[in-house]
Amino acid sequence: MKQSGDKELEKLRQRLEFLEKVNQQYISTLDTLNSLGDIHGNVRQKRSPQHIFSSTRQYICRLTNFDVTAFLMVNEDNNSFEIKDCLPQNSQHSLQSLIDSLIESGEFGWALNQSRICQPQLKLDGKTVLLHVLSSRTRIRGMFIGVLADTESVPSVMTLGLISAILYNSAYALESATLYKMVMKDNQDLELMVVDRTKALNTAQIELKKSNEELEGRVKERTAELLSANKKLLAEVERRKEIENSLRESENNLIAARQLAESANHAKSEFLSKMSHELRTPLNAILGFSQVMELSDELMQSENGYYVNEIRTAGEHLLVLINEVLDLAKIEAGKIDINSENINLADVLRECYALIKPLAKKKGVKLKELPDHLDNLCLYADRTLVKQVFINLLSNAVKYNTEGGMVDLKVDFTDEMAEIRVIDSGIGIKEDMQQYMFQPFNRLGVESSKVEGTGMGLVITKNLLLLMGGQIDFKSKFGHGTEFCIRLPPGFESFSPTKNKVSNAPDRILAIKGFSVLYIENDAPNIRLMESILSKWPQITLTSALSAESGIELAREMIPDVIIMDINLSEMNGYEAVKLLKTEKQTASIPVIALSANAMQKSVKQGMESGFERYLTKPLKVVEFLKLLGSLTGQVLLQ
């Protein structure tokens, strides 16, 4: 029985504690609401602004914990804001520095135009600052500044609304106090006038009564306005809640739409990758066998040489069309897929010069000849995108040049980077406009000129270079021309261009000592193509394997000088096979070349990371392949 009674007493004690907490909350809420009436009481008691500041601080600090509070008043003489009340007083200097910074940044003026508590970006010693204008219906009286304590977070919307209501009361209290002071001054003047003008006593009393009535009317009017403001504040709180719910719903819808778009982009990427592989595989045979036929001097010198050349030209044109149809440069929602390869710099620049020369001739601008040392220099980049970069820069150099002007091009190569500079003697760019050089749709002050443009060329150029691992910068002097400098990675090796050749046939076949090649490929036409290519050199021993597993066994037995491997093999793929070869001691040092129709940038990157020496894409470029094969074996196959 005693234990049962103790449990009942414990329950009663807990119930009393709960009721006490609820009672304290009710008292706090009633105390806050009563504060509005207390401020009006201050007016009726004829208290000074300092007393109003003190009372207002007391009410606000009941709602939120502030480290620093201050009230600023407008100086009517110079329209400046002065600190009239500050606690703690030793923080006045740091607070004045904060006010100066807020005025300079514009956040102080912004807060003056708001009818709510504002939170500027600037802080005081890392603490959050709150601002609220002290204004009546007709004029701005001052500003309240509060610095939250370290442990205090930004108050809730309801608390901010109560603080705002209290400060509105304070503003009207200050207004009323000012009016009361004016009335008191009028009373003093009337008393002095009584001494000198006893006859005007009745008139002065009537005027005083009238002034008092007007004052009471104003107080009633301000009170009504305050009640209306409170209603509007509550309505605004409800409206913001509705907006927050709407934004939350919109965010969920946006996430769902983004996931759907990502799924669609992934499906699109997989489709284009598969189509690229399926189309490049038969095209590899077309271009590959045409290049094999070009290795025969007897065939190329006959009438059939013309047909071979036409087959290869048509095949290369078909490859360009495939790239355009598949649009490999834009497969993932605006992302550009880079197809980097060894490209001869001289070939690309000659093509660009051929396109720009008509424009330069029409403009009366001289294009200086390309440097002689370019023939053996290569870049490792996307040929189409590099060509677009040079066309953009050269066309700008011509368009924004003067008649009789000049465009020059200089090239410097190092092991780490190739540097190409495009220099013109044109109108140059004004110094104040150079900061907008790579800003979209900015014509840099030449919008009214006759030169057509959109302001996007340089932006696109910069983005393309960044995607290819390159850079761009410039220097310009208004009236004296502009120089653009681009930097791109150099190619793996240099090879001679096809300059001054009538056909695309390779150079003369040379005799070699011989070496062994293992070709792992499951497509019979591709195997026959490789046999045809290497049949020109009887000294080369070619062994084929139809799967990665059998190829690895052959590699362990014969230890070939070079391994050529496709990626899409049955069971074990090329990525897995090359990793296995690189982990075994007897095959780790054998160079492995990837030869695949997977031309997507992610496939090339995965191949290089897996351990391939080089990654070649189909259709195979025979001359480049033979030069690579020779460099890996230390021999020269073609001259």
LOMARMI-636767 format. One record per residue: x, y, z of N, C-alpha, C in turn. Coordinates in steps of 0.1 Angstrom, whole numbers, plus 5000, padded with zeros to 4 digits. Each point is the difference from the previous one (the first is absolute). Layout:
N
XYZXYZXYZ
...
END
This chain:
639
500849885000499250125000500950135000
501149995007500850125001500750034986
500449894993500650024987499050064991
498849955000498950054991499850155003
500050045013499850145003501250094995
501249945001501250084995499950024985
499549904993499950024985499050104997
498950015008498950104997500650145003
500850015011500650135003501050044989
500749914995501050034989499350054988
498849934997499350054988499450145002
499550025013499550145003501150104999
501249975004501150095000500450044986
500049894991500450024986498950094993
498749975004498950084994500150155004
500450025013500150145004501250074993
501149934998501150064992499650034986
499249924994499650024986499150135000
499050005009499150125001500750135003
501149995008500850115003500750064987
500549914992500750044987499050064991
498849944999499050064991499650145006
499950015013499650135006501050104997
501349965001501150104997500050044985
499649914991499950044986498950104998
498949975007498850094998500450145006
500750005011500450135006500950084991
501049924993501050074991499350064988
499049924995499250054988499250125004
499350005011499250115005500950125003
501249975005500950115003500450084988
500349914989500450064987498950094994
498849945000498850084995499750125008
500250005013499850125008501050104998
501249964994501150104998499550114990
499149964991499550104990499350115007
499249965010499250105008501050085009
501149945005500950075009500650124992
500449984987500650104993499150124999
498749984997499050115000500050065014
500149925010500150065014501150095002
501249974993501150095001499750144994
499250004989499650134994499250085010
499049935006499150075009500750055012
501049935004500850045012501050114997
500150044987500950114996501449965002
500449884996501449955003500950054988
501350005003500950054990500449894990
500650034988500449904991501049905007
500850045009500949915007499349905008
498950045006499149905007499349914991
499650054988499449914990501049904995
501250044998501149914995500249895011
500150045012500249905011498849905001
498850054999498849915001500049914989
500250054988500049924988501049895000
501250035005501149905001499649895010
499350045011499649905010499049904994
499050064991499049914995500649914989
500950054992500649924989500949895006
500850035010500949905006499349895007
498750035003499249885005499849904989
500050044987499749914989501249944995
501150074999501349954994501250055008
501049925000501250035008501050084991
500250135002500950084992501350035009
501150004993501350045006500150165000
499650064989500150144999498650054994
499550115006498850074994500350155000
499550074990500250144998498850064993
499850135003498950084993500750124994
499850024987500550114993498950104997
500350135000499050104997500550094989
499150054992500350094989500450145005
501150054996500450145003499450094990
499050085004499350084990500950104993
501150045006500950104995500749964987
500649875001500849954989499449874994
498849965004499449874995500949885003
500850005010500849885003499449935012
500549875002499549925011501050005011
499650025012500950015012499549905010
501049935007499749915010499550075013
498749985004499550075011499949915013
500049874997500049915012500649874996
501049955008500749884996500449925013
499749875000500449915011500749884994
501149965005500950075010500650124994
500350105008500550134995501449994994
500849905004501449984995500049954986
498849964995499949954986499750104990
499950135004499550114991501050024989
501349995002501050024990499949894989
500049885004499949894990498650014993
499050045007498750014993500050114990
500750115003500050114990500849954987
501049925002500849954988499049914992
499249925007499149914993499050094992
499550115006499050094994500650064987
501350045001500650064989500149904988
500449875004500149904990498749974993
498950005009498749974994499550114991
500450135003499650114991500849994987
501349975001500849994988499549894991
499649885006499649894992498650014994
499250105005498750024996498949935008
500549915009499049925008499250085010
500650115005499350095009498950074993
500250064988499050064992498949904996
500449884997499049894997499149985011
500549995012499249975012499150125003
500450124997499150125002498749994992
500149934988498849994992499249885002
500349925010499349875004499150035011
498949935001499050015011500149885009
501249945001500249885008501450005005
500249895008501449985005500949954989
501150064998500949964989501349945006
500649904993501249945004501150034989
500950095002501050034990501149895000
500850004989501149914999501150035010
500350125002501050045009499749965014
501049965008499949955014500950085009
499750005013500950065010500749905007
501349994998500849895007499549864998
499449984987499549874997498649975005
499450115006498649985006499050064990
498849945000498950044991499550135005
499750094990499550145002498650014995
499150065008498650024995499750155000
499450054990499650144998498550024999
499550115005498650044999499850155000
499450054990499850154999499050045010
500350125007499050065009499350114992
498849974995499450104992498550005003
499450124999498650025000499450004986
498850034999499450014987500550114991
500550105007500450124992501650024999
500749945009501450025000500849905007
501349994997501049915006500650075012
499949935012500550065012501449955003
500349874996501349955004500149854996
500949935007500249864996500449925013
499549885001500449915011501049904994
501049975008501149914997500149905011
499949874997500249905010501049894995
500949975009501049904997499749875009
499749894993499649885007501249945008
499649945011501149935008500549884992
501249955004500749894993499049885000
499349985011499249875001498650024995
499750124995498750034995499949994985
499049924995499850004986499050104995
499850024987499050104996498749965005
499250095006498749975006499049954989
499049945005498949954991499350114993
499249974990499250114993499050065010
499449935009499050055009500850105010
501149965005500850085009500550134993
500449994988500450124992498850094998
498949944998498850094999499650075012
500249945012499750075013501050115002
501349974997501150105002499750124991
499649974987499750104991498850095005
499049935006498850085005500450095011
500949955009500550085012500850124994
500849984990500850114995499150104993
498949954993499150104994499350085011
499749945012499450075011501050115005
501349965001501150095004500150124991
499949974987500150114990498950105002
498749955002498950095002500150065013
500649935010500250075013500950114999
501149984992501050114998499350124993
499149974990499350104993499150085009
499349925009499150065009500850095011
501149955004500850075010500550134994
500450004987500450124993498950104999
498849954996498850085000499750065014
500149925010499750045013501050115004
501349984996501050105004499650144993
499549994988499650124993498950075007
499049915005498950065007500550075013
500949935007500550065012500750144997
500750004989500750134997498950114997
498949954993499050104997499350055013
499949915010499450045013500950105007
501449974999500950105007499950134993
499950004987499950134993498750075004
498949925002498850065004500150065014
500749935009500150065013500850135000
501050014991500850124999499150114994
499249964991499150094993498950055010
499749925011499050045010500550125008
501349995002500750115008499950134992
500350004987500050124992498650034994
499249904998498850024993498849935008
499650065010498949945008498750004992
499950104991498850014992499849884991
501249934996499949884991499949875007
499750015013500049875008498949914995
498850054997498949914996500349934986
500650094992500349944986501149905001
501050025009501149905001499549875006
499050015010499449885006499349924989
499250074992499349934989500949934991
501150074996501049944991500649885006
500450015013500649895007499049885001
498850025003499049895000499949944986
500050084990499949954986501249914997
501250055004501249924998500049875007
499550005012499949875008499049914993
498950054995499049924993500749944987
500750084993500749954988501049895004
500750025011501049905004499349875003
498950015008499349875003499449944987
499650084991499549944987501149934993
501250065000501249944993500349875007
500050005013500349875008499049894996
498750045000499049904996500349954986
500350094991500249974986501249904999
501150035007501249925000499749865006
499250005010499649875006499249914990
499150074993499249924990501049954989
501050084996500949964990500849885005
500450015012500849895006499249865000
498750015004499249884999499949954986
499950094990499949964986501349934996
501150065005501349954996500249865006
499549985012500149865006499249904992
498850044996499249914991500849964987
500650114994500749974988501249915002
500650025012501249915003499649865002
498949975006499549875002499649944986
499450084992499749954986501249974992
501150085002501249984993500749875004
499949975014500549885005499449884993
498650005000499349894993500349994986
500250114993500350004986501449934997
500950045009501449944999500049855002
499149965010499949855002499549934987
499050064994499549944987501150004990
500850114999501150004990501049895003
500449985012500949905004499549864996
498749985003499549874996500049984985
499750114992500049994986501449984994
501050065007501449984995500549865003
499649955011500349865004499549904990
498750034996499449914990500750014986
500350134997500750024987501449945000
500750005011501349945001499949854998
499049935006499849864998499749974986
499250084993499749984986501350014992
500850105003501250034993501049885001
500149945012500949895003499549884991
498749985000499549894992500250024985
499950134995500250034986501549984997
500950045009501449984997500449865000
499449915008500349865000499649944987
498850044995499549954987500950054989
500450125000500950054990501449935000
500549975012501349935001499849864994
498949935003499749874995499950004984
499450114995499850014986501450034993
500850085007501450034994500849875000
499949925011500849885001499649904989
498749994997499549914989500550064987
499950134998500550064988501549974998
500850015011501449984999500349864996
499349905006500249864997499649974986
498950064995499649984986501050054990
500550125002501050064991501349925000
500449965012501349925001499849874992
498949935002499849884992500050024985
499250114996499950034986501450044994
500850075008501350044995500849884998
500049905009500849884999499549924987
498749984999499449924989500350064986
500050134999500350074987501550004997
500850025011501550014997500649874997
499449895005500649874997500049964985
498950014992500149984986500850104992
499950135005500850114994501549975002
500449935010501449975002500549924989
499249904996500449914989500150084987
499050094997500050084988501350094999
500250085010501250095000501349925002
500049895008501249925002500549944987
499149934993500449934988500450104989
499450125000500450104990501450055003
500350015012501450055004501049894997
499649875002500949894996500350004986
499050034991500250004986500950124996
500050115008500850114997501549975003
500349895008501349965002500749954988
499249964990500649954987500250114990
501350024998500450114990499549964986
500049874996499649964987498550034998
499249975011498650024999499750154999
500650085008499750145001500550084987
501049954993500450064988499149964988
499249905002499149964989498750085000
499149974991498750075000499249975013
500249885005499349965012500450095012
501150065000500450095011499050115002
499550054989499050115001498749945008
499649884997498849945006500349985015
501249955003500449985014499950135008
500650114994499950135006498650045002
499149984991498650045001499349925011
500349875001499449925011500450055013
501350035002500550055013499450145003
499950094990499450135002498649995004
499249914993498649985003499949945014
500849915004500049945013500250105011
501050094998500350105010498950105001
499450034988498850095000498949935008
499849884998498949925008500350015015
501349995003500450015015499650135005
500350114993499650135004498550015002
499249954991498650005001499549925012
500649895003499649925011500350085013
501150075001500350085012499050115001
499650064989499150115001498649955004
499549884994498749955003500049965015
501049935005500049955013500250125010
500750114995500250115008500749975013
501249944998500849955012500450115009
500050134995500450115008499050045010
498749954999499050055009499149895003
500449915009499149885003499450005014
500550095009499549995013499550145005
498950044995499350135005501050125000
500650024988500950114998501449985003
500349875005501449975003500749964986
501250034998500749984988500949875002
499949914991500849885000501250024991
501250005005501250034993500649874994
500350004987500649884993501450044996
500950005010501450044998500849904992
500950054992500949914992501250084995
501049944995501150074994499650074987
500250135000499650084988501250094997
500350014987501150084995499650155000
500850085007499650145001500050074987
501049974991500150074988498749974991
499649885000498849964992498850085004
499850015014498850075005500150154997
501250065001500150144998499850044985
500549914991499950024986498550004996
499249915006498649994997499350135005
500450055012499450125006500450124991
501350014996500450114991499250004987
499749884995499350004987498650055002
499449985012498650065002500150155003
501050055006500150145004500550094989
500849944991500650094989498950084993
498949954995499050084993499550125009
499849985013499650115009501150105001
501349955001501150105001500250084988
499849934988500150084987499050104999
498749975004498950094999500350125010
500549975011500350115010501250084997
500949944992501350074997501049985011
500049885006500949975011501049894995
501250015003501149914996500149885010
499949884995500349885008501549964998
500850015010501449964999500149854998
501049954993500249864997500249925013
499649885000500249925012501549975002
500549985012501449975003500449874993
501249984996500549884993500149885009
500250025013500349895009498849935005
498850034994498849945005499849854995
500649964989499749884993500149885009
500950005010500249885008499550025015
499150095001499450035014498649955001
499749935011498749945002499450055013
498650005000499350035012499249875004
499749985012499149895005498750075004
499150004991498750075003499049964990
498850065001498949974991500250094987
500149934989500350084988498950104996
498849965001498950094997499950125009
500249975013499950115010501250104998
501249944998501250084998499950094987
499449944990499850084988499050125003
499049975008499050105003500650115008
501049975009500750105008500850094991
500849944991500850094991499150084991
498949954995499250084991499450115008
499649985012499450115008501050115002
501349965004501050105003500450084987
500249924989500550064988498950094994
498849965000498950084994499850135008
500249995014499950135008501250094996
501249944999501250084997499850074986
499349944991499750074987498950105001
498849965006498850085001500350135007
500850005011500250125008501350064997
500549984988501350064995499650124992
501050074996499950124991500549974986
499550074990500449974986501550024999
500749914994501550004999500649945013
499249955009500649945012500649874998
500549935011500749884999499649905011
500049874996499749895010501249904999
500649985012501249915000499749895010
500749894998499949885009501449955004
500249985013501349955005499849885008
500949905000499849875006501349975008
499849955013501149955008499649875006
500949905000499749875006500949975011
499549945011500849945010499549855002
500749935009499549865003498650005007
499750115008498850015007498950074993
500250094992499050084994500450064987
499050014991500150084987499450135001
500750114996499550135002499950074986
498850044996499750064987499450145003
500650104994499650145002499450054987
498950065000499350074989500150155002
500750074991500350145003499450084988
499450115004499450094989500450155003
499950084990500450145002498750084999
498949955005498750064999499750115010
498750025003499650125007500349985015
500249875005500349985014498750015008
500249985013498950005010500250115010
499050085003500250105011500349935013
500850075008500449945013498949975009
499050095001498949985009499049894995
500249964988499149894995500749865000
501350005003500749874999499649905011
499450055011499549915010498849924996
499350054989498949934995500349914988
501349974998500449934987499349874998
499849925011499449874998498649995006
499350125000498750005005499049984988
499049915002499149974989499250124995
499850014987499250104993500650145002
501250025004500650135002500950034988
499650114993500850044988501150095003
500350035012501150085005500050144993
498850065000499950134995500050034986
499949894991499950024986498649964994
499050015009498749964996499550094988
500450125000499550104989500949994988
501049924999500849994988499449924990
500650004988499449924989500449855000
500949975009500449865002498949925007
499649894993499049915006500649915010
499249965010500449915010499049985011
500249905009499149985011500650015013
501450015000500750005013500249875007
499749894992500149875006501349924995
500750054990501149934994501149975010
500450105008501149995009499649915012
498850015004499549925011500049854996
499649974988500049864995501549954999
500850094995501449964998500749975013
499750085010500649975014499549875005
498749984999499449875006500649884992
500150014987500549884992501549975005
500850115002501449985004500149935014
499150055009500049945013499649865000
499149964992499649864999501149914994
500850064991501149924995501350015008
499950065012501250015009500950124996
499450104993500850114995499650135008
500650114996499950135006499950114990
499650125003500050114992500250135008
500850094995500150135006500350104989
500050135003500250104990500650135006
500550084991500450135003499650104988
499650125004499550094989500350145004
500250084990500250155002499150074990
499150085005499050064991500750094990
499749964987500550074989501349944994
500549895007501349944996499949854998
498849945001499949864998499849925012
499849874998499849905010500849874997
500449935011500749874999499349905009
499549894994499549895007501049895001
500249945012500949895001499249885006
500049894992499449875004501149905003
499749915009500949895004499249875000
500649904993499449874999501149895002
499649885005501049895001500649964987
501349984999500649954988499649854997
500249964987499649864997501049905005
499749875000500949905004501350004992
499950024987501150004992499750084987
501150044993499850084988500049914988
499250044990500149934987499850104989
500549974988500050104989498650014994
499650124997498750024994500049964985
498850014994499949964986500150124991
500850095004500250124992500649974987
499550074990500649994986499949864994
499149925005499849864994498750004991
500149934989498950004991498949905006
500449895005499049905006500349995015
499249915006500149985015500849875002
500749954990500849875002501250035009
500349905008501150025010501450004993
501050035008501450004994500549864997
501249994995500649874996500149915011
499849864998500149905010501549965001
500549995013501449975002500149865005
501249954998500349865005500350015015
499749905008500150005015500649875004
500549995012500549885006498949905004
498950055004498949925003499749995015
498749975003499649995014498649925000
499649975012498749915001498950095005
498849984995498850075004498949905003
499350025012498949925003498750084999
499149964992498750084998498849925006
499450065010498949945007498750074995
499249934992498950064993499049894996
498750025003499049894997499250034987
500450104992499450044988500949964988
499549904991500849954990500550104990
499150094995500450114990501250085006
499950035013501150095006501349925000
499949875003501249915000500650004986
499249984990500550004986500650144996
499450115005500650134998501450015006
500149965012501350015006501149914993
499549884995500949924993500450064987
499150074993500350084988501050115002
499850075011500950125003501449955002
500249895009501349965003500649914990
499349954990500549914990501150074991
500150135001501050074992501449975006
500149955012501249985007500149855004
500649914992500049865004500849985013
500850095004500849995012499150015013
498850054998499150015012499149875001
500149955012499249885003498750045007
498949974994498750045005499349875005
499650005013499249895005498650065005
498949934997498750055004499449915011
499250065008499249935010498650055000
499049915001498650054999499450035014
500749985011499450045013501250055009
499650075010501050055010500749895007
499349895003500649895008501049934992
499749974987501049944991501250094997
499750134999501050104997501050015012
499549995012500950015012500949885000
499449884997500949885000501150004990
499650064988501050014989501150105004
499650115007500950105004501049945010
499649915009500949945010501049914993
499549934989500949914993501050064991
499550104991500950054990500650135003
499550075011500650135004500250094987
498950054994500150084988500650145003
500550064990500650145001498950105002
498849984994498950095001498749925001
499050055008498749935000499050114996
499149964990498950094996498749935004
499150085007498949935006498750094998
498949934996498750065000499450025014
499050085002499450025013498849915002
499149994990498849935001500349854997
500549925009500249864998499049925009
499849884996499049925007500649955014
499249985009500449975014500950105006
501349994999500950105006500250114989
499850135004500250114991501450055000
500350104991501450044999500550075012
499150085007500550075012500549905011
499249895002500449905009501349924996
500049984987501249924995501350085001
500050134997501350075001500450025015
499050015009500450005014500749885004
499449884996500649875003501449994994
500250044988501450004993501050085008
499550125005501050095007500349955014
499249905005500349965014501049875000
500149944988500949884999501450054996
501049945006501450044998500549984986
499649894993500649974987499350094989
498850055003499350084989499950155004
500450045012499850145005500650104991
501249974994500750104992499650004985
499149924996499650004986499150114997
500350094991499050114997498849944993
498850055006498749964995499350124994
499649984987499250114993498649964999
499150095004498649984999499550044986
499349924993499450034987498549975000
499250115002498649975003499150104993
498849964997499050104995499350085010
500349985013499550085011500850135000
499550114994500750124998499650115010
499149965010499650105010501250045009
500050125005501150055008500149915013
498949965006500149935012500649864998
499849944987500649874997501550024998
500450114994501450024998500750025014
499450085008500550025014500149875008
499049924999500049875007501149914995
500250004987501049924994501450045004
500350135000501350055004500349975015
498950015008500149975015500249855002
499549924991500149855002501449954997
500850074992501449964997500450004986
499150044990500450004986501150104998
500949974991501050094996499450124992
499249964990499350104992498649954998
499050094997498749964997499650064986
499949904990499750044986498649974998
499350084992498649984997499849964985
498949924998499749964987499050114994
500150034987500949944990501550035002
500849904998501550015002500650094990
500950095005500950084991501349924999
500149944988501149904998501450075002
500250114994501350065000500450045015
499150055007500250045014500349875008
499249894997500249885007501349944998
500550004987501349944997501150085006
499950135001501050085006500149975015
498849995006499949965015500649865002
499749914991500649865001501550004999
500550094991501450014998500750065012
499450115006500650065012500049915012
499049915001500049915012501049894999
500449964987500949904998501450054997
500250134999501350064997500449984985
499049994991500349994986499250104992
500450024987499450094991499349924989
498750004999499349934990499850084987
499850135001499750084989501050125000
500350054988500850114999499250124994
END
